[in-house]
Amino acid sequence: MPRDAFSHVTTWVFDLDQTLYPPEARLFDLIEARMVDWVMRAIKVDRAEANHLRQHYWQTYGTTLAGLMREHGVDPGPYLTDVHDIPMDRLTPDPLLAQAIRVLPGRRIVYTNGCAPYAERVLEARGLSGLFDAVYGVEHADFLPKPEAAAYDKVFAIDGFQIAAAAMFEDDPRNLAAPHALGMRTVHVAPTRGEGDHIHYHTQDLCDFLTRVAG
């Protein structure tokens, strides 16, 4: 186990969706359905085209919102409020993960492409409230999404942590490229490891990984 590889880490940065809860919860399915409904209403297309655009913008720009803003001038505020207005009953508290995060040495941060109020709701449902020193959403990056390097620059500058002594945990391998380039430790949290040298480590079980790193 690469415990020594994390001995210098004093800031732990976590993505939210499918990182701090398991993919099996399929919470994002609910968000994607609301995205499709929103796109249909906003730009007057049918459901099939709206779903195509949702996927196309995510692949091209990093988030559906980024594509809607760039190509249709969409106001991000109402969009973020609407698409994240979902129930949290698919999530359950995870006391073991909470303990693994609680004992990490140094600063603990959540950084998501969603909005911060939504992130706070997820953390509460997972029993992780109060464990993080800061929660940042896409609004803190002026609505630039990960994986754009400028988005990380904005959020990390706001927080002011020492980047060379930080680690990033993400389910989307694209979103680890910029942290790797900045000199952070990178961990892909997913059922299978993504491609690329920008991924230092991979785990299917975040709780187990954190326990072995900091234990």
Disulfide bonds with the S-S distance in Angstrom:
none
